[in-house]
Amino acid sequence: MDVGTMLIFASYGWEDVDDATVWEEEIRLACIAADSGFDVLWSAEHHFFDYSFCPDNIQLMSHLTALCPDIDVGTAAVILPWHDPLRVAEQASVLDILAKGRLRLGLGRGLARREFTAFRGSMDESRARFDEAAPMIVKALKDGYIEGDGPYYKQPRIDIRPRSPYGFDGRIYAVASSEDSVEACARLGAHMVMFSDRPWHMRLPAIERNRELHLKFHGRPAPSMMITDFCVCGPEQAEAEAHARQFMGKFVESNFHHYEMLSEHFSKVKGYDAYAQKAAIAREKGLDGATEGFMEAVSWGTPDNILRKLEARRETVGEFELNVAWRFGGVPYEIAERGLKLFAKEVLPVLQGWKAQAAAQ
């Protein structure tokens, strides 16, 4: 299994922490992950609020590719409705040259109304903008030029310079939770990215649908999906469970707040039907019920317990790549670092052994 570390850059759940400290500590964890044998460093794109504030993950990864030269870097994801596709293609090409072909480019369409509002954009357009921009960018990185004549991006043909010589085959990722996004991901031929937020048997129909559509569109099996997980790893099960319940509960609370999950606005926005259903469940179950579902989906406990959870997930959804976040919901830096190091020592070698088995098969 290919295993990465997810950098969130959040301050929701901490008291008296400034933004610079958040960034310093996340980058410190990134360096430890790079030195501990992880395969890739990932980061989301979020703006303005304490839920997460990495407004430019391509810029961040340009720094990390120099700081950590022996590990891949990835965006999970660049939110396309907030960007010009020409600029995304240029920035990705530059970063891939600096990284010598180590960039994994993840793309998404965004979910938080608060962020769309600040960018003066409309969530009603996000699906169409993503579906227009993403193929333009992927094709540009393959062919060396970009052009478009859609309703949103009237792009005259122009070369991408500098052009990365490494090719992006197998290195495009797309976030997918809704049915529309699952199909869009398959059309791109991208690795599908999902976040651990619901029990995995509930996600299986969408995963199987993506695999069916990828085979239909491209005539070959879909690449491995990637799951972004949230982990509390500790030497004692009882302590790890207490920490997981505390910090994952606070992270779920931050989701409720940032995405306005108790509101009914998703039902009024085009292309967000899956989130309208999720919001309805959140209103029905409340924070405690949502936290229980979240804890069922993610990884926490001793290394042995985490391995059993991941084995069960593998039996449910098949082979997948893993992307693990350590700092969320108020997790103290010391607990995050301890968990990362313990995971790297006792869990990571087993998971990477699964990767070798899958390759052999």
Protein Blocks (a to p, Z undefined) as FASTA:
>chain_A
ZZddddfkpaehiahiafklmmmmmmmmmmmmmmnopabdcddddehiakbccfblklmm
mmmmmmmmmbccddddddfklpcfklmmmmmmmmmmmnnopaccdddebjafklmmmnop
afklmmmmmmmmmmmmmmmmmnopacdddfklccdddddddddfkbpghiaccddfbfml
mmmmmmnopacddddfbdfklmmmmmmmmmmmmmmmnopacddddddddddddfbfklmm
mmmmmmmmmmmmmmmmmnopmbcklmmpghilmmmmmmmmmmmnommlmmmmmmmmmccd
jfklmmmmmmmmmmmnopadddddfbgghiafklmmmmmmmmmmmmmmmmmmmmmmmmmZ
Z
